[in-house]
Amino acid sequence: MAKGKGLNPRMLNDTVTVNYDRRKAVAKHVEKLLGGDLKSKTIGLLGLAFKENTDDMRDAPSVDISNELIAAGANVRGYDPVARKAAAPLLPDVEIFDDVYKMTAGCDALIVVTPWNEFKQLDLERVRELLNSPVIYDGRNIYDPKLMKEMGFSYRAIGRS
């Protein structure tokens, strides 16, 4: 719209670029949390939709994040309370589950992609027991870093140390 009026919204364009770059960096952060490469690791995505309370997959971060993980050699699983059917055609190489705990079982790490209330209320002790390694990368800052560390998770939240 701005270009049509002869304007250059540089700050907006730069913000969009940074946001897309952050999506691509998620795989590297998870790789560091796991202490090695992602080959043959199973990574679970918590949330597939663009935002919570919708099945809207337009510009969903889960697509870019899963592509980066797969390119790094990971097996990717996903769960979303609403967007499973809408996500399936866009994520053909992602195994999509209809139960968050079944998706979690056997994963080497989880990534919070969409901040659904359901994820804020997960039984984190059960999650820790189901994971091969207690690793969570929180792309939406839905968990308290201090609590996660106290519970024994290797935890990183976007924009936090």
C-alpha positions in Angstrom: 0.0 0.0 0.0 2.8 2.4 0.9 4.7 1.6 -2.3 1.6 2.4 -4.3 1.7 5.9 -2.8 5.4 6.3 -3.6 6.4 5.8 0.1 9.2 3.6 1.4 8.2 2.2 4.8 11.8 1.3 5.7 11.2 0.7 9.4 8.2 -1.6 8.7 10.2 -3.5 6.0 13.2 -3.9 8.4 10.9 -5.2 11.1 9.4 -7.8 8.8 12.9 -8.9 7.7 14.0 -9.3 11.3 10.9 -11.3 12.2 11.5 -13.7 9.3 15.2 -14.0 10.3 14.2 -14.9 13.8 12.1 -17.8 12.5 15.1 -19.2 10.7 17.3 -18.9 13.8 15.0 -21.1 15.9 16.6 -24.3 14.6 20.1 -23.0 15.6 18.8 -22.2 19.1 17.3 -25.7 19.5 20.5 -27.2 18.1 22.5 -25.4 20.8 20.1 -26.5 23.5 20.5 -30.1 22.4 24.3 -29.7 22.4 24.8 -30.9 18.8 23.3 -31.2 15.4 19.6 -31.9 14.7 20.1 -35.0 12.5 17.7 -37.7 13.5 16.4 -35.6 16.4 12.6 -35.4 16.8 11.3 -31.9 17.5 7.8 -31.1 18.4 6.0 -27.9 17.5 3.5 -26.6 20.0 1.1 -24.6 17.8 0.8 -24.5 14.0 -1.6 -21.6 13.4 -0.5 -18.0 12.8 -2.0 -17.1 16.1 -4.0 -18.7 18.9 -7.8 -19.2 18.7 -7.8 -19.6 15.0 -7.0 -22.1 12.2 -5.4 -19.3 10.2 -2.2 -20.6 8.5 -1.5 -17.4 6.5 2.2 -16.6 7.2 2.3 -19.1 10.0 5.8 -19.3 11.6 5.4 -23.1 11.9 5.9 -23.4 8.2 9.3 -21.6 8.2 10.4 -23.2 11.4 9.6 -26.7 10.3 11.3 -26.2 7.0 14.5 -25.1 8.8 14.4 -28.0 11.2 13.8 -30.5 8.3 16.7 -29.0 6.3 18.9 -29.6 9.4 17.9 -33.3 9.4 15.3 -33.3 12.2 12.1 -35.2 12.2 9.3 -32.7 13.0 6.0 -33.3 14.8 3.3 -30.8 15.4 0.2 -30.2 17.5 -2.4 -27.5 17.3 -5.8 -27.5 19.1 -7.6 -26.1 16.1 -5.4 -25.8 12.9 -4.4 -29.4 12.4 -6.5 -29.9 9.2 -5.6 -26.5 7.8 -1.9 -27.0 8.5 -1.6 -30.5 7.0 -1.4 -29.5 3.3 1.2 -26.8 4.2 3.3 -29.1 6.3 3.5 -32.3 4.4 6.7 -33.5 6.1 5.4 -32.8 9.6 3.7 -35.6 11.5 0.6 -33.9 12.9 -0.9 -35.2 16.1 -4.4 -34.8 17.7 -3.1 -35.0 21.3 -0.3 -32.8 22.7 1.0 -35.5 25.0 1.2 -38.1 22.3 3.1 -35.6 20.1 5.5 -34.9 23.0 6.3 -38.5 23.8 9.7 -39.3 22.4 10.6 -35.8 21.2 14.1 -34.5 21.9 12.8 -30.9 22.2 9.7 -28.8 22.0 9.2 -25.4 20.4 6.4 -23.1 21.5 5.2 -21.5 18.2 1.7 -20.4 19.0 0.7 -19.2 22.5 -2.4 -21.2 23.0 -3.8 -21.2 26.6 -3.7 -25.0 26.5 0.1 -24.8 26.3 0.2 -22.4 29.3 -1.7 -25.0 31.3 0.3 -28.2 30.3 1.3 -30.6 32.9 5.0 -29.7 32.7 6.1 -32.6 34.9 4.4 -35.0 32.5 5.9 -33.2 29.6 9.4 -33.5 31.1 8.9 -37.2 31.6 7.7 -37.8 28.0 10.6 -35.9 26.4 13.8 -37.8 25.5 15.6 -34.7 26.9 13.8 -31.9 28.8 14.4 -29.1 26.2 12.0 -26.4 25.4 12.5 -23.4 23.2 9.8 -20.9 24.0 9.2 -18.6 21.0 6.3 -16.9 22.8 7.5 -16.4 26.4 4.6 -18.3 27.9 6.6 -19.9 30.7 8.6 -18.5 33.6 12.3 -19.2 33.0 13.0 -19.6 36.7 10.3 -22.2 37.2 11.4 -24.1 34.0 15.0 -24.3 35.3 13.8 -25.4 38.7 11.8 -28.1 37.1 14.9 -29.4 35.3 14.3 -28.1 31.8 16.9 -26.8 29.5 14.9 -23.8 28.6 15.4 -20.7 26.4 12.8 -18.0 25.7 13.0 -15.7 22.8 14.4 -12.3 23.8 15.5 -13.6 27.3 18.8 -15.0 28.5 
